[in-house]
């Protein structure tokens, strides 16, 4: 799986609400080459083309957390992988966790699938 990342910051926060079938990474420059957290989301935010999704990863009740992180110097990177590939999102997420060793402790599973990507920061 080839993954391309888009960079989001406080100025482009609104655009994150429409992201679907994606992997995401929070990174802070003080962490140098390591990401802070790696995750996956079927619906990242609440402004989906198909309408509001209560199951959005960062819905209206949690978007303040993303806003706070971006205000404090974090950058958010999102890679849309598509609906079909999202079946294996957890495997790709686990591969990135194993390769990039995030600051935040994350659950490790022995289910990995190869990804072709570079650290976007």
C-alpha positions in Angstrom: 0.0 0.0 0.0 1.4 3.4 -1.0 0.5 6.2 1.4 0.6 9.9 0.7 0.1 12.4 3.5 -1.7 15.8 3.6 -0.5 18.3 6.2 -3.1 20.0 8.4 -2.6 22.8 11.0 -4.8 25.2 12.9 -5.5 27.2 9.7 -6.7 24.2 7.8 -8.5 22.4 10.7 -11.9 22.8 9.0 -10.8 20.6 6.1 -10.0 17.7 8.4 -13.8 17.2 9.2 -14.4 15.8 5.7 -11.7 13.2 5.6 -12.8 9.6 5.2 -11.2 6.1 5.2 -7.9 7.4 6.4 -4.8 7.0 8.6 -3.6 9.9 10.6 -0.5 11.0 12.6 0.0 13.7 15.1 3.5 15.0 15.3 5.2 17.7 17.4 8.5 19.2 16.3 10.0 18.7 19.8 9.6 15.0 19.3 12.0 15.2 16.3 11.7 12.1 14.1 9.1 10.3 16.2 5.3 10.9 15.8 3.2 11.4 18.9 0.3 9.2 17.9 -0.8 7.1 14.9 -4.4 6.2 14.2 -7.1 5.3 11.7 -10.6 6.7 11.1 -13.4 5.7 8.9 -14.8 9.2 9.3 -12.3 11.6 10.7 -14.7 14.5 11.4 -18.4 15.5 11.1 -18.5 17.2 7.7 -18.8 14.2 5.5 -20.0 14.5 1.9 -22.6 11.9 2.7 -23.8 13.9 5.8 -23.1 13.9 9.5 -21.7 10.7 11.0 -22.1 10.3 14.7 -19.4 7.7 14.5 -16.8 10.2 13.4 -13.5 9.7 15.2 -13.3 13.4 16.2 -17.0 14.4 16.3 -18.3 17.7 17.6 -17.7 16.6 21.2 -14.0 15.9 20.7 -12.9 18.4 18.0 -11.7 20.7 20.8 -9.0 18.1 21.6 -7.6 18.3 18.0 -7.9 22.1 18.1 -5.9 22.2 21.4 -3.2 20.0 20.0 -2.9 22.1 16.9 -2.8 25.3 18.9 0.0 23.9 21.1 2.3 23.2 18.1 1.2 19.8 16.9 0.8 19.1 13.2 -1.8 16.6 11.9 -1.1 14.5 8.8 -3.9 12.5 7.2 -3.6 9.9 4.4 -6.8 8.8 2.7 -6.6 5.2 1.7 -10.0 4.6 0.3 -13.0 2.4 1.3 -11.6 -0.9 -0.1 -8.2 -0.5 1.5 -9.7 0.5 4.8 -10.5 -3.1 5.4 -6.8 -3.4 6.2 -6.4 -0.1 8.0 -5.5 -1.7 11.3 -2.8 -3.7 9.6 -1.3 -0.5 8.0 -1.6 1.3 11.3 0.2 -1.4 13.1 3.0 -1.4 10.5 3.4 2.4 11.0 3.4 2.0 14.8 6.1 -0.7 14.5 8.2 1.4 12.1 7.9 4.8 13.6 7.7 4.1 17.3 5.2 6.8 18.5 5.7 8.7 21.7 2.3 7.8 23.0 2.1 4.1 24.0 -0.2 2.3 21.6 -1.6 -1.2 21.6 0.6 -3.6 19.6 -0.9 -6.4 17.6 0.9 -8.9 15.4 -1.1 -7.9 12.3 0.9 -5.9 9.9 0.8 -5.2 6.2 3.6 -3.4 4.3 3.2 0.3 3.5 5.3 2.5 1.2 5.6 5.9 2.7 7.9 8.5 4.1 7.6 10.4 7.3 5.8 13.6 6.2 7.5 16.0 8.7 
